[in-house]
Amino acid sequence: MQEWHLTTWALLLERFGGEAPFRETPLVLPTPDYFPATEAQGHERVQHILRCVMNLMGIGDWPCRLEALPERRGGMQVGAFLTLEGEDEPNGTFHFDADGVAVISYSPELVERTSDLVATLAHEAAHYLLSGQADLVENETHELATDLMVAYTGFGLFGANAAFSFAQHGDAFSQGWMSRRSGYLSPRSWAFALAVFAALKGDDGDMDRWLKPEVAQLRKAASRYLERYPQVLEGMRRAFV
């Protein structure tokens, strides 16, 4: 997995500007500096957030249509008073329509889960960015490469925090569990991607403040590894940059 990470990072650096311009890429945070406040609600609010995401990725002027996916199905009843809810249905999709216009879709339930919504929109916008890179998008690892593009463009905090969550709920009449997964990289892989992002920039941007504790711990371990073995990134730079 490390070899794939470094090879893909090197390809992204080579094809999207190189290491020097990359250092100017901000670590996008869930603050008004990156997502100005809006009074818009529902679909219009999602449109505003998508525009923020695409502007930060440098593709704000690329034509794109936003659509809402159908509502999700309910959870699975596994007992008289017990439900189990998962999310096998996609949080979002990307495709080109018959006229060649890019279309990004999202699950309506994400409207009230802003961080997960940003992660989803960033992933689908990353598909758009990579759409001209045939060798990256026409193989079995294209979704993983798309997640790595999310990290490359500065949205790794959102992707890492959305990677997986598990929660229990209950009341006097029923109880249940719900899991959510967004994206394709594992939390450990997201942590390594964030460590590479920070190492290439020479600044971690105080990212652990914004990460879920379990992901922050993995990210610190990955950063210590890269500090202990600096040749890991130096070899990638010599080979590809």
Secondary structure, DSSP 8 states (H G I E B T S, - for coil): -HHHHHHHHHHHHHHTT-HHHHTT-----SSTTTS------HHHHHHHHHHHHHHHTT-TTS-EEEEE-------EEEETTEEEE---S-SEEEEE-TTS-EEEEE-GGGGG-HHHHHHHHHHHHHHHHHTT-HHHHSSTTHHHHHHHHHHHTT-HHHHHHHSEEEEEEE-SS-EEEEEEE-SSS-HHHHHHHHHHHHHHHT--TTGGGTS-HHHHHHHHHHHHHHHH-THHHHHHHHHH-
